[in-house]
Amino acid sequence: MPFDPQTDIERLPTEPGCYLMRDAEGRVIYVGKAANLRARVRQYFGATSDTRYFVRLLDRFLDRIEVLITSNEKEALILENELIKRHQPRFNVELKDDKNFLHLRIDDRVDWPRIDVVRRPRRDGAKYFGPYHSASKIRSTLKLVERHFKLRNCDDLSFKNRSRPCLQYQIKRCPGPCVLPVDRDEYAQQVGEVMLFLQGRRDELARQLEEKMKAAAAEMAYERAARYRDQLQAVRGSLEEQHLVDLRAIDRDVFGLYREGGFLQVVVLLVRSGKLVGSRAFGFDRQGTPDAEVLSTFCNLFYSGGNPVPHEVLMPVEPDGAAALHERLEELRETRVRLKVPQRGSGKRLLEMAQANAEHAFFQARREEAVRDGGLVRLKKKLSLLNMPYRIECYDISLFQGAQPVASRVVFEGGVPKRSGYRHYKIREVEGTDDFAMMREVLLRRLGRGLEEGDLPDLIVVDGGKGQLNVAVAVFEDLRVTGVDVVGLAKSRVLDGGAGPDGAPLRSAERVFLPGVKDPIVLRSHTDELFLMTHLRDEAHRFAITFHRKLRIGRNFVSALDRIPGVGETRRKALLRHFGSLKRLRRATVEQLAEVDGIGVQLARTIHEALAE
């Protein structure tokens, strides 16, 4: 029975907690938190009804409201974060990030620490540094550290099984602790200096290096003094690249927000030790939610997702449930945090900078979206499609010397890849190298399930010419699929006779084949619609090749071990986990093989002899 505001609201509790709005099919469409559940839900209805965008759609979508009671408002804040991540409601704030967050990780508790690049920090006792707003920034940092501080960068498995120094040692970027006698104290000192550098305490590090350089010169240890000189110059050079935006040498995150109607952009400026080191931008669609609620939910999701909590968080308006949010941030940081809405001074100037960045990011995102939408509109017109091709699926078949055929499906929504929709298919029924039969098998499986679940795309693209397209059309007819467009995309081919001005062979244009149309459609060069189609096809090809390569590696590993008596599936998996690849397994000594669980000395000799043949 649909939700009735007149009677059902009064049945709701007045305690703090979370409420889940569900549609007629039981899907969660919105999750909210409240200090008083009954009072909060009442705001959506009645004379003082909520004016947000999605509230106008509640009559159409809302079927019932469920509540979860918590002990206090902070627990409701934590629960809201978990429920949003689990259900991904269509009308809640989603973190649509414009780039990935990168961190550097050093575990200084191990004997020979190294630097790892990680996506998300964990509470594992290691030290994390960042975030880095771009891959180029993190590459330049790693390059400086490797060149001047010489920490190892190989993975633990390679480090443990190496028998001679690698190329990093040869080019003097690693002391080679894997096989050479390296002074542990000196290496630990280098680790400490790298951590000072990554923490932003570069003035302190520069002073230390200068003192060491002078001391080494006084001892006439000129080679060591030259090394300290090079490190000092590198650190001072990195200091010149940073711009001071705040005289207070503390870490701050500054939130800026810009909106037009239901579309809004949130930007987070990352200020570390008083210096602006980067920013992140997030876009939201169909959000009529008040700014205070947006910032509260966004901030909770942002920091609960693993992003480090700084000393201060600056916001343009006080977030909804500020006291509970403040308590949550201090719990995550495990020390004091200041949540402020500055009205003057450097904090106000930082907010104005964040606001300007949010406005710029908003219009940049709108321009990019307009370009993508324009490409979709022109593609629909050029190919005479029934539907606007918002969701496109592309299929490709991959074989290697006629063996282990696989297929891939990639999905684009709104002109951009949706990687959660990517799928691999192993060919089960077709033997040999019949591409057409393989394509038929894959499309029958996909469309058959899509018809059952009501999940079909707007456009299906098959990689190939008329033959592959005719197979797809036949599958559509067999399954009686209607309302879905299908085309074939043929790769350009080398033309006979002549070459271009640069000496490269002439190639044909990309061709799109349509059902029932004799001649292919040629998409003009340097257009958005051509870029979209070739990007789609290349992504499907890349995805299939990657999967095929993985299968071949696994097959080679299995076939090499299958010939060895006494090595079954359990021991094969143990060897793969321990060594990681057949190449490393072949290089292993009898003693190293015997260290693997379930592999005794006698069996280790048998494996070693078999792999050496």
ROFI-98658 format. One record per residue (C-alpha): x negated, y, z. Coordinates in steps of 0.1 Angstrom, whole numbers. Each point is the difference from the previous one (the first is absolute). Last residue first. Layout:
<nodes>
x;y;z
X;Y;Z;
...
</nodes>
This chain:
<nodes>
x;y;z
-640;-294;-189;
-6;24;29;
37;0;9;
0;-38;6;
-33;0;20;
12;28;23;
35;-16;5;
-16;-34;9;
-25;16;23;
29;19;18;
19;-33;2;
-29;-15;20;
-5;31;22;
37;2;9;
26;22;-16;
33;3;19;
-6;36;10;
-27;16;-21;
-35;2;17;
-11;-32;-19;
0;20;-33;
-24;26;15;
-24;-28;11;
2;-17;-34;
-9;33;-17;
25;23;-17;
-7;13;-35;
27;-22;-17;
25;13;26;
-9;36;-7;
8;-5;-37;
32;-20;8;
14;30;18;
11;11;35;
-25;-20;20;
19;-8;32;
36;3;-13;
-8;-20;-31;
-18;-27;19;
30;-3;25;
24;-1;-30;
-20;-29;-16;
-1;-18;34;
37;1;3;
7;-9;-36;
-23;-30;-1;
-38;-3;-1;
-11;-36;9;
-11;-9;-34;
-11;30;-21;
16;3;-35;
28;22;13;
-26;26;12;
-9;13;-34;
36;-2;-12;
13;20;29;
-25;28;-4;
5;2;-37;
38;0;4;
-1;28;27;
-21;21;-23;
23;-7;-29;
31;9;21;
-15;33;11;
-10;9;-36;
36;-7;-11;
14;22;27;
-22;29;-11;
7;-6;-37;
38;1;6;
-2;33;20;
-23;16;-25;
23;-9;-29;
31;12;18;
-18;33;8;
-11;4;-36;
36;-5;-12;
15;26;24;
-28;25;-6;
5;-5;-38;
37;7;3;
-3;30;23;
-28;16;-20;
20;-4;-32;
31;17;17;
-21;28;13;
-14;8;-34;
-37;1;-11;
6;-21;-32;
35;-3;-14;
19;-32;7;
4;-22;-30;
34;-19;-2;
-2;-34;-16;
16;-8;-33;
27;-27;-3;
24;11;27;
23;-27;14;
-15;2;35;
-26;27;3;
-38;-3;-6;
-23;27;15;
-33;6;-19;
-33;15;13;
-18;17;-29;
-23;-19;-23;
-38;1;5;
-29;13;-20;
-34;-14;8;
-24;23;20;
-26;18;-21;
7;34;18;
18;14;-31;
22;-31;-1;
-6;-32;-18;
8;-15;-34;
18;-30;-12;
23;-24;19;
19;13;29;
-8;-10;36;
32;-7;20;
21;20;25;
18;-21;26;
36;-10;-6;
27;11;25;
33;-20;-3;
33;15;11;
29;-9;23;
29;21;14;
22;-13;27;
38;5;1;
8;-36;-9;
-15;-33;9;
20;-29;-14;
-25;-26;14;
-6;-16;-34;
3;33;-19;
-25;18;22;
-23;-30;-3;
2;2;-38;
-7;38;1;
-32;-7;21;
-12;-27;-25;
7;24;-29;
-21;26;18;
-29;-24;4;
0;-8;-37;
6;36;-12;
-31;14;17;
-17;-5;33;
0;9;37;
37;-1;10;
16;31;13;
32;-2;20;
21;31;6;
27;11;25;
-10;-27;25;
22;-27;15;
8;-9;36;
36;-13;4;
-13;-29;21;
13;-28;-22;
-6;19;-32;
-35;9;11;
-8;-36;9;
8;-12;-36;
-17;31;-14;
-33;-9;17;
0;-37;-5;
12;2;-36;
-25;28;-7;
-29;-21;12;
10;-32;-19;
6;20;-32;
-34;17;2;
-16;-34;4;
18;-14;-30;
-11;29;-22;
-36;-2;12;
-3;-37;-9;
-35;-9;11;
4;-36;12;
26;-12;25;
30;20;10;
20;-9;31;
-17;16;30;
-17;32;-11;
-12;18;31;
17;34;5;
-15;30;16;
21;29;13;
-2;38;4;
30;17;17;
-19;12;30;
-24;16;-25;
25;26;-11;
-20;17;-28;
11;35;-11;
24;11;-28;
31;4;22;
-4;-36;11;
-26;-22;-17;
-2;-38;6;
-26;-25;-9;
7;-36;-8;
-28;-25;-7;
-3;-34;-16;
-23;-29;4;
-15;-26;-22;
-26;-23;16;
-19;-11;-31;
0;8;-37;
-35;15;1;
12;24;26;
37;9;-1;
20;31;10;
36;8;-8;
14;35;5;
33;14;12;
10;37;5;
28;12;23;
15;35;-3;
21;17;27;
10;36;-10;
5;-8;-37;
31;22;-6;
22;-26;-14;
14;-10;-34;
-34;6;-18;
-3;17;-34;
-38;-6;1;
-10;37;-5;
29;13;21;
-6;-22;30;
-37;7;-3;
6;37;-2;
21;-1;32;
-26;-22;18;
-29;24;-10;
20;30;11;
6;-17;34;
-37;-6;4;
-9;36;-9;
27;14;23;
-13;-22;28;
-35;14;-5;
14;35;1;
20;-6;31;
-30;-15;17;
-21;30;-8;
29;23;12;
1;-17;34;
-38;-4;4;
-3;38;-5;
27;7;26;
-15;-24;24;
-35;15;-4;
14;35;7;
18;-13;31;
-32;-17;12;
-19;33;-4;
27;19;19;
-2;-26;27;
-38;5;2;
5;37;3;
24;-5;29;
-25;-23;18;
-28;26;-5;
20;27;18;
37;4;4;
33;-19;4;
-13;-35;5;
25;-29;1;
-20;-25;21;
-4;-37;9;
-31;-3;22;
-14;-35;5;
-15;-14;33;
-15;-35;-1;
9;-35;-11;
4;12;-36;
31;-21;-6;
15;6;35;
-7;38;-4;
18;0;-33;
30;-18;15;
3;24;29;
0;29;-24;
27;-17;-21;
21;-5;31;
-4;37;10;
6;13;-35;
33;-19;-5;
6;19;-33;
-31;17;-12;
-8;36;10;
-6;19;-32;
-30;7;-22;
-21;-28;16;
-35;-2;15;
-13;-33;14;
-30;4;23;
-27;-23;13;
4;-24;-30;
21;-32;-3;
-16;-24;-24;
22;-14;-28;
11;-36;8;
36;-1;-12;
12;12;34;
-16;33;-8;
18;7;-33;
33;-17;9;
4;21;32;
-10;32;-18;
24;-6;-28;
29;-7;24;
-6;31;20;
-9;22;-30;
32;-10;-18;
21;5;31;
-13;36;5;
3;8;-37;
37;-9;-1;
9;-31;-21;
14;8;-35;
-25;-24;-15;
8;-12;-35;
-36;-5;-9;
-32;2;21;
-36;7;-10;
-31;-5;22;
-33;18;-3;
-33;-7;17;
-28;24;8;
-38;2;3;
-30;9;20;
9;35;14;
-26;8;26;
6;8;37;
-14;-33;12;
23;-18;-23;
30;17;-17;
22;-22;-20;
28;19;-17;
33;-20;-2;
24;9;-28;
37;-6;0;
21;5;-32;
37;3;-3;
29;-7;-24;
35;1;14;
4;38;-7;
-34;15;-6;
-25;-8;27;
-35;8;12;
-16;-14;32;
-35;4;14;
-15;-21;28;
-34;7;15;
-20;-28;14;
-28;12;24;
-34;-12;12;
-19;24;22;
-30;24;-6;
19;32;7;
-12;26;-25;
26;-12;-24;
-1;-1;-38;
-37;-7;-4;
-8;-13;-35;
-21;-31;-6;
-24;-4;-29;
-29;18;18;
1;-26;27;
-5;-28;-25;
-32;16;-12;
-12;4;36;
5;-38;5;
-18;-9;-32;
-29;24;8;
-4;-15;35;
0;-36;-13;
-27;9;-25;
-21;16;27;
5;-30;23;
-13;-22;-27;
-29;24;-6;
-9;-1;37;
0;-38;-1;
-25;1;-29;
-20;27;18;
-7;-19;32;
-26;26;9;
12;-1;37;
8;37;-3;
18;-7;-33;
21;-27;18;
9;24;27;
10;28;-24;
22;-24;-20;
16;-14;31;
9;35;13;
14;9;-34;
21;-32;-1;
15;7;34;
9;36;-9;
16;-12;-33;
20;-26;19;
14;26;24;
9;22;-29;
16;-30;-17;
24;-9;27;
27;-7;-27;
8;-35;14;
-15;-15;-31;
-34;15;5;
-1;-9;37;
10;-35;-9;
-28;-1;-26;
-25;11;27;
11;-27;23;
-3;-27;-27;
-36;12;-7;
-8;-3;37;
14;-35;-1;
-23;-8;-29;
-30;14;19;
9;-21;31;
5;-31;-21;
-35;2;-16;
3;-19;-33;
-16;-34;-6;
12;-9;-35;
27;-25;-12;
34;17;6;
-15;31;16;
-10;12;-35;
-10;36;7;
28;13;-23;
0;29;-25;
-36;-5;-12;
8;-9;-36;
-13;-35;5;
19;-3;33;
33;9;-17;
-9;-25;-27;
2;-30;24;
-25;-14;24;
-5;-38;0;
18;-30;15;
34;16;5;
26;-22;17;
9;21;31;
-2;34;-18;
21;-13;-29;
27;-12;24;
-1;32;21;
6;23;-30;
-29;20;-14;
-3;38;8;
-32;0;21;
-9;33;16;
-27;21;-16;
4;35;16;
-11;22;-30;
12;-17;-32;
28;-22;15;
14;28;21;
0;26;-29;
16;-25;-24;
26;-10;26;
10;37;4;
1;6;-38;
22;-31;-4;
23;11;28;
5;34;-17;
6;-16;-34;
26;-24;14;
20;30;13;
16;13;32;
-24;-16;23;
15;-7;35;
-25;-3;14;
-21;-21;24;
8;-32;18;
-20;-16;28;
6;-37;7;
18;-13;31;
27;-18;-20;
28;25;2;
5;2;-37;
-6;27;-26;
17;-2;-34;
-14;1;-35;
-35;-11;8;
-35;8;-13;
-26;-20;20;
-33;13;13;
-25;-25;15;
-11;-10;34;
-29;-24;5;
3;-17;34;
37;6;5;
15;24;26;
-4;30;-23;
30;-9;-21;
0;28;-26;
31;9;-20;
4;27;-27;
35;11;-7;
21;4;-32;
36;13;-3;
16;-7;-34;
13;27;-22;
32;19;-9;
19;-16;29;
37;-8;-2;
5;-5;38;
37;-6;0;
25;21;19;
33;-17;4;
29;-1;-25;
-9;-33;-18;
-8;-19;32;
-33;-18;0;
13;-29;22;
-32;-10;19;
-20;32;-2;
30;21;10;
9;-24;28;
-36;1;14;
-2;38;0;
35;3;16;
-11;-24;28;
-29;23;9;
22;31;1;
27;-19;20;
-27;-10;25;
-9;37;4;
36;9;5;
5;-23;30;
10;-35;11;
12;-11;-35;
34;-8;-14;
3;-15;-36;
30;12;-19;
19;-13;-31;
21;22;-23;
24;-14;-25;
11;3;-37;
-17;31;-12;
-5;3;-38;
27;21;-16;
13;20;30;
-37;4;11;
-9;18;-33;
4;35;13;
-23;-10;29;
-27;-8;-25;
-6;37;-9;
0;14;36;
28;23;11;
9;-18;32;
36;4;12;
10;26;25;
37;-5;-7;
-2;-38;2;
-27;-24;-10;
-38;-4;-1;
-5;18;33;
21;-28;17;
-30;-24;-6;
-22;22;22;
25;4;28;
7;-37;2;
-37;-10;-1;
-13;24;26;
-38;5;0;
2;-9;-37;
-18;-20;-27;
10;-5;-36;
-1;-27;-27;
18;3;-33;
11;-22;-29;
-3;-34;17;
14;-26;-23;
30;-20;12;
17;-3;-34;
27;25;10;
-27;26;10;
-18;2;33;
-9;29;23;
-25;-9;27;
0;19;33;
-30;3;24;
-1;5;38;
7;23;29;
32;-7;21;
34;15;-8;
14;-33;-13;
22;-2;-31;
37;-10;4;
11;36;-4;
-16;1;-34;
21;-29;-12;
34;15;4;
3;32;-20;
-33;-7;-19;
14;-32;-16;
-28;-22;-14;
13;-23;-27;
15;-34;10;
</nodes>
